[in-house]
Amino acid sequence: MKKEIVMMVGPTAVPERVLKAMNRNSISHRSEEYCKIHERVVEGLQKLFGTENEVFILTSSGTGAMEAAIQNCFSPGDHVVIPVIGTFSEQFAKMAEAYQLKVTRVEFELGEAAQVDRVMEYVREDTKGIFVIHNESSTGVTNDLESFGKALEGRDALLITDSVSGAGGLEMKMDEWKIDIVLSGSQKALMVPAGLSFISLSQKAWKATESSKLPKYYFDLKKAREFQKINQTPNTPAVYNVFAVEEALNMIFEEGLENVYRRHIDNTNQIIEGVRNLGYDIFPKDDKYASKTLTAVYAPGKAKKIVKGLKEQGVIVNTGLFPIEEDVFRVGVMGYVYKDDVEGFLEALSRLSK
Ligand SMILES: Cc1ncc(COP(=O)(O)O)c(C=O)c1O
C-alpha cells in the first residue's frame, strides 16, 4: 500500500520491489557476483537507450554525466551550439562555459521546443557539438531528437543529449536517431534513488575523445571502458543503487518497454485532460511537444499554493522553477505511477479548485 501519492519530477517513487533489492548484505565491487550484476544492468540500459554502444555506470547524479560528456569529448575553445528551452538546457550551457567551450545559445521562449531549422542556422563548419536536451523538466517540453539527428547527418559536430527525465519513460533510439552521446540518471523513470548516472558514446564520440584536451580523472571514460571489459568501474560504485537498477530494469522489462511508454503517455494524457477540465492549461505552447513524463501545469499566481494544498492531501508534486515558479507546478508520471495515482491527483486538485 502506498501511503502517499508521489508524483514528483524526481526523485521519483521507489517501488517496494526495488527497495527490497537493496535490503541485503554488502558485496565487493570486485567480486564475481558484482560483475554479473553489472553486466546485466549494462545490457538492460542498452535496451533503454536503444543502442548497441556500451553504457557506462557512473556514481554521481545526472549532472556528473553531463560533465563527463564535456570533459571527455571537448577541448577549451571548441564551438558548441545549445538550444536553451529552460533551466536544464541553460545548465548545460553554463557548464560548457565553465569548461571554456565557446557556446552559442539559441534561445527559445519558455514553453517552446527547440526548432531544428533555427538551431542549424548557428551550426558552423568548425562546430564541435550540439547539446539538445531530450526532455526539459522545467517546462515539460520534449525536443524532437530524431529531427536533430537527421539535420546533423554528415556533419562533424556531435549530437549530445541529456535524457535525465526521458530515458525509461520516453522512447529513446540512440543508434537509429544517430545520437552521439546519451546520458541519464537513476532517480527518474528508473525508479531508483539518486546516486547513479549513465552515459553512452557512439563511435564518432569515442573518436572525439582522442583529441579532447580537457582535464579528466574521476569521469575519465577511457578508463571506464577498460574496467567495463571486466564488468567493473574504476572506483567504488554505489553498489546498492546498482542492485536497485537491476530490479527496476526487471520490472520494466516484465511490463514491456512499449507498455511502459504507453502507460506514461496514457497517464499524461489523462492529466492534461483532467487539469483542463478543472480550468487550468498546460505550460507548453503546443500539445504536440508536451512531455509524456511530466506535465507542467499553468496556474498563474497559484502554483505554490496548489502544491501545498496537494501535499496536505498526501499528493506530492513539484513547484515550478525560476522564473516561472509562481505560475507553474509540475506533475511527474515517471516510473512507478499508475492510473489510480493519476486519479488521486486529479481528485485532490479538484477539491482545491472548488
Ligand atoms: C533534464 C534534466 N537534466 C539534468 C538534471 C540534473 O540531474 P541531477 O539533479 O541528477 O544532477 C535534471 C534534474 O532534475 C533534469 O531534469
The ligand as an ORCA input file, in Angstrom:
! r2SCAN-3c Opt
* xyz 0 1
  C      16.557     17.229    -17.689
  C      17.469     17.251    -16.517
  N      18.784     17.343    -16.719
  C      19.650     17.339    -15.712
  C      19.227     17.251    -14.416
  C      20.236     17.255    -13.311
  O      20.283     15.989    -12.793
  P      20.800     15.720    -11.282
  O      19.970     16.552    -10.383
  O      20.560     14.241    -11.157
  O      22.227     16.063    -11.249
  C      17.859     17.150    -14.141
  C      17.378     17.071    -12.757
  O      16.228     17.184    -12.460
  C      16.969     17.156    -15.225
  O      15.664     17.061    -15.018
*
